[in-house]
Every structure is written in C-alpha cells, then in structure tokens.
Amino acid sequence: MADWLAGTWKLVAWRRITGDGTISYPLGTDARGQLIYTPDGRMAVQISQSNRPPLATGDPLGGDAQARADAYSSYLAYFGTYEVQNESVVHRIDGSLFPDWSTQEQVRPFTLEDGELVLRTPPMQVSGGTPVINELAWTREDG
C-alpha cells in the first residue's frame, strides 16, 4: 500500500464541475467529511451536508419514510479496500449507502499538492446530458 496515503483525511470541498466549467457544491460549500485509508488496504468515506435537521424518532430505521429519505439524501458513505495504481487510487466498494455502488470498483485519478489530496471522478453523464466531474479535496486530519 502507499504509506503516504494511509491516515485520516478531512473534506475541504466537494465540487461538481460541468463541461462548461460551472461549479456547484452537491452538499453545500460547508459539507463535512472524513476519508480513512488504513496501512493494510482498507478504506471508508463519509460525507454529509452540514446542519442536517434531526428526525422525530430515536430509531434510525423508523419514523416518517419521507423524512428519512430527505435526511439520507444529504449523506454519502461507503467502505471497502483500496489500491494505488500509478496516478489513481482504486476503491473496491464492499458496501455503500447508495446500493448501486456496492461491489463496484471506482478509479479515482488524484493529485497531491501542498498537503491537499484531490480525487476526481471520470466524466459522467447526469440528468440533462451534461458531462460532470466530481472533485473532492481533502487535507490530513491526523497531522
């Protein structure tokens, strides 16, 4: 594994960049997140919108279904293994809040400059047909 990558990273920004250069922030400019890479090749990531309203239940699987759907739409999480290959990190996802990603392999080209790790998705089509790249910037949280 890549020793330089192992550790805990804090989200700086999740930017969504369209083909025409428009930048948006899917969970807001103040989104929070943590990315963990272990020395033995495990990884986990969690990203959330800041100031999420609480649900009116103590049961994470109970209460109003629409309120849960709204709350869980402001959160992204997955876990699995990783491997660095050239200028990319490959996430092999074991489980995800978004079930379509479970068992997928995601290749993330990266840059590391001035202590900031930036992971990018390959261009993808979203509703409206505009190509989009997601760019997630991280800094070390564990010093």
Backbone as JSON, one array per atom type, in Angstrom:
{
  "sequence": "MADWLAGTWKLVAWRRITGDGTISYPLGTDARGQLIYTPDGRMAVQISQSNRPPLATGDPLGGDAQARADAYSSYLAYFGTYEVQNESVVHRIDGSLFPDWSTQEQVRPFTLEDGELVLRTPPMQVSGGTPVINELAWTREDG",
  "N": [[0.84, -1.19, 0.0], [0.29, 2.34, -0.34], [2.2, 4.15, 1.67], [2.21, 6.91, 2.14], [-0.41, 7.67, 1.76], [-1.98, 6.48, 3.7], [-4.0, 7.05, 6.54], [-6.04, 9.59, 8.14], [-8.26, 11.75, 6.54], [-9.64, 14.99, 6.06], [-12.54, 16.51, 4.72], [-12.26, 19.14, 2.44], [-13.58, 20.33, 0.28], [-16.32, 19.43, -1.84], [-16.67, 19.52, -5.06], [-18.63, 19.91, -7.96], [-18.16, 19.81, -11.29], [-19.2, 21.0, -14.32], [-19.28, 20.35, -17.9], [-19.16, 22.84, -19.12], [-17.75, 24.32, -17.33], [-19.08, 25.25, -15.1], [-19.39, 25.38, -11.6], [-20.63, 23.59, -8.85], [-21.82, 22.74, -5.55], [-22.59, 19.83, -4.25], [-23.45, 19.07, -1.62], [-23.38, 21.45, -0.35], [-21.3, 24.35, 0.38], [-20.17, 24.09, 2.82], [-19.96, 21.43, 3.44], [-19.26, 18.41, 5.28], [-16.77, 15.91, 5.94], [-15.06, 12.72, 6.08], [-12.29, 10.76, 5.25], [-10.8, 7.68, 5.31], [-7.87, 5.85, 5.08], [-6.36, 2.82, 5.62], [-3.21, 1.33, 6.64], [-3.2, -1.35, 5.86], [-4.77, -1.54, 3.6], [-7.54, -1.05, 3.74], [-10.47, 1.04, 3.43], [-12.63, 3.85, 4.1], [-15.29, 6.15, 3.68], [-17.1, 9.07, 4.51], [-19.47, 11.55, 3.92], [-21.21, 14.51, 4.56], [-23.95, 16.8, 4.47], [-23.83, 19.9, 6.13], [-25.33, 20.83, 9.27], [-27.69, 19.18, 9.36], [-31.13, 18.55, 9.77], [-32.6, 17.11, 12.71], [-34.25, 13.89, 12.97], [-37.62, 13.01, 13.85], [-37.56, 10.82, 15.65], [-36.19, 8.15, 17.59], [-35.24, 5.96, 16.38], [-33.19, 4.84, 13.87], [-34.16, 3.51, 11.65], [-36.81, 3.93, 11.66], [-39.8, 5.97, 11.97], [-40.99, 8.76, 9.98], [-41.05, 7.98, 6.59], [-40.48, 9.66, 4.38], [-39.12, 11.77, 5.61], [-36.85, 10.4, 6.48], [-35.8, 9.65, 3.97], [-35.21, 12.18, 2.91], [-33.27, 13.02, 4.78], [-31.29, 11.04, 4.47], [-30.55, 11.53, 1.9], [-28.85, 13.58, 2.1], [-26.4, 12.67, 2.72], [-23.5, 10.69, 2.23], [-21.9, 7.6, 2.05], [-19.44, 5.03, 2.07], [-17.58, 1.89, 2.13], [-14.64, -0.2, 1.94], [-11.95, -1.62, 0.13], [-8.71, -0.43, -0.96], [-6.36, 0.55, -3.52], [-3.38, 1.89, -4.77], [-2.71, 2.83, -8.03], [-0.51, 3.81, -10.26], [-1.25, 7.05, -11.13], [-3.68, 7.05, -9.85], [-6.19, 6.19, -7.42], [-7.74, 3.22, -6.54], [-10.87, 2.35, -5.53], [-12.4, -0.35, -4.12], [-15.5, -1.25, -3.58], [-17.17, -2.48, -0.83], [-19.56, -2.05, 0.58], [-22.25, 0.35, 0.56], [-24.05, 3.38, 1.24], [-25.47, 4.21, -0.94], [-26.86, 1.86, -2.75], [-26.26, 0.99, -5.38], [-23.55, 1.27, -5.75], [-22.34, -0.7, -4.28], [-20.12, -3.4, -4.34], [-18.82, -2.39, -6.54], [-16.01, -1.2, -8.49], [-14.16, 1.67, -8.27], [-12.32, 3.99, -9.97], [-10.17, 6.56, -9.18], [-8.6, 9.24, -10.35], [-5.89, 11.16, -9.02], [-4.41, 14.05, -7.39], [-1.74, 15.31, -5.44], [-0.9, 17.99, -3.73], [0.8, 20.47, -1.98], [-0.08, 19.4, 0.47], [-2.75, 18.87, 0.01], [-5.02, 16.51, -0.99], [-6.55, 15.63, -3.91], [-9.21, 14.01, -5.29], [-10.69, 12.77, -8.24], [-13.58, 12.1, -10.2], [-14.09, 10.14, -13.16], [-15.33, 11.75, -16.17], [-18.87, 11.92, -16.17], [-22.25, 11.29, -17.21], [-25.06, 13.14, -16.24], [-28.45, 13.9, -15.21], [-29.99, 15.67, -17.82], [-27.92, 15.44, -19.56], [-25.43, 16.66, -19.5], [-21.92, 16.46, -19.25], [-20.17, 15.68, -16.25], [-17.73, 16.22, -13.73], [-16.78, 15.08, -10.61], [-15.06, 16.5, -7.97], [-13.15, 16.0, -5.23], [-11.7, 17.43, -2.5], [-9.23, 17.01, -0.02], [-7.67, 17.3, 3.22], [-5.04, 16.36, 5.48], [-6.15, 14.98, 8.5], [-5.04, 13.82, 10.64], [-2.63, 14.89, 11.26]],
  "CA": [[0.0, 0.0, 0.0], [1.01, 3.62, -0.38], [2.31, 4.65, 3.03], [1.9, 8.34, 2.2], [-1.86, 7.86, 1.7], [-2.63, 5.95, 4.9], [-4.33, 8.02, 7.58], [-7.37, 10.18, 8.14], [-8.34, 12.97, 5.74], [-10.83, 15.81, 6.3], [-13.04, 17.12, 3.49], [-12.13, 20.58, 2.21], [-14.68, 20.7, -0.61], [-16.8, 18.55, -2.88], [-17.07, 20.37, -6.18], [-19.15, 19.24, -9.15], [-17.77, 20.7, -12.39], [-19.84, 20.59, -15.58], [-18.47, 20.51, -19.11], [-18.99, 24.26, -19.46], [-16.97, 24.96, -16.28], [-19.91, 25.64, -13.95], [-19.07, 24.65, -10.37], [-21.65, 23.56, -7.81], [-21.42, 22.01, -4.35], [-23.75, 18.96, -4.04], [-23.92, 19.09, -0.23], [-23.11, 22.77, 0.19], [-19.9, 24.76, 0.49], [-19.7, 23.75, 4.16], [-20.12, 19.98, 3.66], [-18.27, 17.8, 6.17], [-16.47, 14.55, 5.53], [-13.85, 12.06, 6.55], [-11.82, 9.68, 4.4], [-9.81, 6.91, 6.06], [-7.12, 4.8, 4.4], [-5.53, 2.11, 6.58], [-1.99, 0.79, 6.04], [-3.4, -2.7, 5.3], [-5.56, -1.52, 2.38], [-8.97, -0.8, 3.93], [-10.83, 2.45, 3.31], [-14.02, 4.23, 4.38], [-15.53, 7.58, 3.47], [-18.41, 9.6, 4.87], [-19.62, 12.96, 3.58], [-22.56, 14.94, 4.89], [-24.34, 18.2, 4.46], [-23.77, 20.46, 7.48], [-26.6, 21.27, 9.9], [-28.82, 18.34, 8.97], [-32.15, 18.57, 10.83], [-32.83, 15.79, 13.33], [-35.5, 13.2, 12.69], [-38.5, 12.97, 15.01], [-37.59, 9.44, 16.14], [-34.91, 7.64, 18.1], [-34.95, 4.75, 15.61], [-32.69, 5.24, 12.55], [-34.91, 2.82, 10.61], [-38.24, 4.19, 11.88], [-40.3, 7.33, 11.74], [-41.55, 9.12, 8.68], [-40.2, 7.49, 5.49], [-40.03, 10.79, 3.56], [-38.11, 12.49, 6.4], [-35.63, 9.59, 6.4], [-35.28, 9.77, 2.61], [-34.61, 13.51, 2.81], [-32.06, 13.04, 5.6], [-30.27, 10.17, 3.91], [-30.12, 12.13, 0.64], [-27.84, 14.6, 2.4], [-25.28, 11.92, 3.3], [-22.91, 9.7, 1.34], [-20.92, 6.79, 2.78], [-19.12, 3.69, 1.6], [-16.37, 1.3, 2.69], [-14.11, -1.3, 1.14], [-10.49, -1.69, 0.08], [-8.15, 0.49, -1.94], [-5.03, 0.27, -4.05], [-2.87, 2.96, -5.61], [-2.21, 2.38, -9.33], [0.01, 4.97, -10.97], [-1.77, 8.34, -10.66], [-5.07, 6.85, -9.43], [-6.48, 5.28, -6.32], [-8.87, 2.38, -6.91], [-11.71, 1.95, -4.4], [-13.23, -1.54, -4.36], [-16.52, -0.97, -2.59], [-17.86, -3.62, -0.22], [-20.91, -1.62, 0.93], [-22.46, 1.78, 0.36], [-25.39, 3.92, 1.47], [-26.06, 4.15, -2.28], [-26.65, 0.44, -3.01], [-25.73, 0.72, -6.72], [-22.1, 1.26, -5.72], [-21.84, -1.89, -3.59], [-19.36, -4.35, -5.16], [-18.19, -1.72, -7.69], [-14.65, -0.71, -8.44], [-14.14, 3.05, -8.74], [-10.97, 4.51, -10.2], [-10.15, 7.99, -8.9], [-7.34, 9.95, -10.57], [-5.65, 12.07, -7.9], [-3.23, 14.89, -7.28], [-1.38, 15.65, -4.07], [-0.1, 19.2, -3.84], [0.76, 21.32, -0.78], [-0.83, 18.72, 1.52], [-4.15, 18.66, -0.36], [-5.3, 15.36, -1.84], [-7.76, 15.86, -4.72], [-9.68, 12.84, -6.03], [-11.64, 13.16, -9.28], [-14.28, 11.03, -10.91], [-14.07, 10.31, -14.61], [-16.55, 12.45, -16.6], [-20.07, 11.09, -16.21], [-23.46, 11.98, -17.64], [-26.11, 13.26, -15.25], [-29.69, 14.32, -15.86], [-29.77, 16.8, -18.71], [-26.93, 15.04, -20.53], [-24.19, 17.41, -19.39], [-20.88, 15.71, -18.55], [-19.83, 16.22, -14.94], [-16.63, 15.62, -12.96], [-16.8, 15.39, -9.19], [-13.72, 16.74, -7.46], [-13.18, 16.02, -3.77], [-10.42, 17.88, -1.95], [-9.04, 16.54, 1.35], [-6.41, 17.58, 3.92], [-4.8, 15.42, 6.57], [-6.78, 15.29, 9.78], [-4.28, 13.18, 11.71], [-1.34, 15.55, 11.41]],
  "C": [[0.88, 1.25, 0.0], [1.03, 4.21, 1.02], [1.91, 6.11, 3.15], [0.4, 8.61, 2.24], [-2.56, 7.44, 2.99], [-2.82, 7.05, 5.94], [-5.75, 8.53, 7.41], [-7.32, 11.54, 7.44], [-9.67, 13.67, 6.0], [-11.24, 16.49, 5.0], [-12.83, 18.63, 3.5], [-13.31, 21.04, 1.36], [-15.03, 19.54, -1.53], [-17.39, 19.45, -3.96], [-17.56, 19.48, -7.33], [-18.95, 20.21, -10.3], [-18.38, 20.17, -13.69], [-18.92, 20.88, -16.75], [-18.25, 21.95, -19.51], [-18.24, 25.04, -18.38], [-17.77, 25.43, -15.08], [-19.57, 24.75, -12.76], [-20.24, 24.75, -9.41], [-21.13, 22.68, -6.66], [-22.6, 21.14, -3.92], [-24.29, 18.96, -2.61], [-23.6, 20.42, 0.45], [-21.62, 23.06, 0.28], [-19.31, 24.41, 1.86], [-19.9, 22.26, 4.49], [-18.98, 19.46, 4.55], [-17.99, 16.39, 5.7], [-15.17, 14.04, 6.09], [-13.56, 10.87, 5.63], [-10.69, 8.99, 5.15], [-9.2, 5.85, 5.15], [-6.25, 4.14, 5.46], [-4.29, 1.55, 5.89], [-2.18, -0.59, 5.4], [-4.4, -2.73, 4.14], [-7.06, -1.37, 2.54], [-9.24, 0.69, 3.79], [-12.3, 2.63, 3.69], [-14.13, 5.73, 4.17], [-16.96, 7.9, 3.89], [-18.42, 11.09, 4.58], [-21.05, 13.36, 3.89], [-22.72, 16.44, 4.71], [-24.24, 18.68, 5.91], [-25.19, 20.79, 7.96], [-27.81, 20.49, 9.41], [-29.85, 18.35, 10.08], [-32.35, 17.18, 11.42], [-34.17, 15.21, 12.89], [-36.32, 13.1, 13.98], [-38.68, 11.53, 15.51], [-36.22, 9.08, 16.68], [-34.45, 6.41, 17.34], [-34.47, 5.14, 14.21], [-33.4, 4.56, 11.38], [-36.41, 3.08, 10.7], [-38.61, 5.62, 11.58], [-40.8, 7.51, 10.33], [-40.59, 8.75, 7.54], [-39.67, 8.65, 4.64], [-38.96, 11.6, 4.31], [-36.78, 11.73, 6.38], [-35.0, 9.72, 5.02], [-34.6, 11.12, 2.42], [-33.29, 13.57, 3.57], [-30.95, 12.21, 4.96], [-29.8, 10.64, 2.54], [-29.07, 13.21, 0.85], [-26.58, 13.96, 3.0], [-24.8, 10.89, 2.28], [-21.87, 8.92, 2.13], [-20.69, 5.48, 2.05], [-17.82, 3.22, 2.22], [-15.91, 0.16, 1.8], [-12.6, -1.35, 1.24], [-10.01, -0.68, -0.97], [-6.77, 0.02, -2.37], [-4.62, 1.46, -4.91], [-2.28, 2.34, -6.87], [-1.81, 3.61, -10.12], [-0.52, 6.25, -10.36], [-3.24, 8.26, -10.24], [-5.12, 6.01, -8.18], [-7.76, 4.54, -6.71], [-9.6, 1.98, -5.63], [-12.53, 0.74, -4.85], [-14.26, -1.56, -3.24], [-17.21, -2.25, -2.14], [-19.31, -3.28, 0.1], [-21.02, -0.12, 0.85], [-23.89, 2.16, 0.74], [-26.17, 3.95, 0.16], [-25.83, 2.72, -2.79], [-26.06, 0.12, -4.38], [-24.21, 0.66, -6.74], [-21.53, 0.02, -5.05], [-21.3, -2.88, -4.6], [-18.74, -3.71, -6.4], [-16.73, -1.41, -7.43], [-14.66, 0.69, -9.03], [-12.71, 3.55, -8.8], [-11.03, 6.03, -10.05], [-8.76, 8.57, -9.2], [-7.14, 10.96, -9.44], [-4.46, 12.96, -8.16], [-2.99, 15.12, -5.8], [-0.42, 16.82, -4.17], [-0.31, 20.06, -2.6], [-0.14, 20.72, 0.3], [-2.3, 18.49, 1.21], [-4.25, 17.52, -1.37], [-6.6, 15.65, -2.59], [-8.04, 14.6, -5.52], [-10.72, 13.32, -7.04], [-12.33, 11.92, -9.84], [-14.01, 11.21, -12.4], [-15.33, 11.09, -15.01], [-17.72, 11.48, -16.67], [-21.25, 11.94, -16.64], [-24.45, 12.0, -16.48], [-27.37, 13.72, -15.96], [-29.45, 15.61, -16.64], [-28.69, 16.53, -19.73], [-25.61, 15.78, -20.47], [-23.13, 16.57, -18.69], [-20.44, 16.45, -17.28], [-18.63, 15.48, -14.39], [-16.83, 16.05, -11.52], [-15.36, 15.47, -8.73], [-13.81, 16.89, -5.95], [-11.8, 16.34, -3.23], [-10.37, 17.55, -0.46], [-7.71, 17.06, 1.92], [-6.27, 16.59, 5.06], [-5.47, 15.9, 7.85], [-5.91, 14.79, 10.93], [-2.85, 13.71, 11.8], [-0.25, 14.91, 10.67]]
}
